[in-house]
Amino acid sequence: MVEASGYLFRDVEVLLTEAEDTLEEFRKGTPGAYDKHKEHLTSALQELDNICSRYKDDVEASVIRTRLGEFLEAVSSEKLTPEQEIQHLDRIIERVHHLVEWRKLAMAAGYELPFSSRRKTKEDIRMR
């Protein structure tokens, strides 16, 4: 069973955090923030789709992708209040963050490969 590394999920985590930040801006009354919020969520879903298509055996990634898809449908249908959206989004971000932290590459000496060195992983070499 091949699972995606945590470094791939870092981009998804950043997009979801930006979506949460723009939702907070929307609550403060910033015009156009809700559209940016939806764009960030859609981009995160596309990133997860790419990860799930490359790593078909990764069950955790598929579960998060399904939950994010359901959340995006609820957001599009406007069934949730901004407070409920933040609660749901926090749970999704927490799960993605868990994958980022637990799937970091560890070296034999016990050190972790920093995010700035992720370009050296096999997945990123193939992308270039």
Salt bridges, closest charged atoms under 4 A:
GLU3 OE2 - ARG103 NH2 3.62
ASP11 OD2 - ARG118 NH2 3.29
GLU13 OE1 - ARG10 NH1 2.94
GLU13 OE2 - HIS97 ND1 2.60
GLU18 OE1 - HIS40 ND1 3.40
GLU24 OE2 - ARG27 NH1 3.62
ASP49 OD1 - ARG65 NE 2.51
ASP58 OD2 - ARG103 NH1 2.61
GLU60 OE1 - ARG103 NH2 2.56
GLU83 OE2 - ARG27 NH2 3.60
GLU85 OE1 - HIS37 NE2 2.96
GLU101 OE2 - HIS97 NE2 3.96
GLU101 OE1 - LYS104 NZ 3.38
GLU112 OE1 - LYS104 NZ 3.44
ASP124 OD2 - ARG118 NE 3.62
